[in-house]
């Protein structure tokens, strides 16, 4: 069963029960899906309340993008746990050459999944900035909340990327992914600063 199909209480119970999965990566993905939904809500509250056709079109585009990210993130919550199980299965292999290769492959996958989560989180934060600037001012703090949730989820996902990179021997892979981590982090910090300015300017 997909984690997204569990009630919040059931997922939280699964998260808390001491088993390895779901873990922080899955929680980050589902948190980001909720963040997308919050910003998507602001779009839906705003589309029928503007006479500006360009603003309406931009809100509809943002809404559709947010819905897409939300759907993918719900799948990434499952993918993250499956990637961890793949790592554990690789460590249980007995034959040394096959075991080493399997572990390295699984580690790359386990780093790539949260990177996808982080990338989508950044996109959600950027969309939150846009929606906060053109959406219904009565819901601007909801857009702000969604953007902040997405940013926190991004940082959590990047932790998971980094811890897996520490066990990967492929230097070019590690170098490329590390650069991506830094890029996401810098862009996220800048996006949150812009979001905060937009939201606080409405008070």
ABEGO torsion letter per residue (X at the ends): XBAAABBAAAAAAAAAAGBAOBBAAAAAAAAAAAAAAAAAAAAAAAAAABABAAAAAAAAAAAAAAAAAAAAAAAAAAAAAAAAAAAAAAAABABAAAAAAAAAAAAAAAAAAAAAAAAAAAAAAAAAAAAAAABBAAAAAAAAAAAAAAAAAAAAAAAAAAAAAAABABAAAAAAAAAAAAAAAAAAAAAAAAAAAAAAAAX
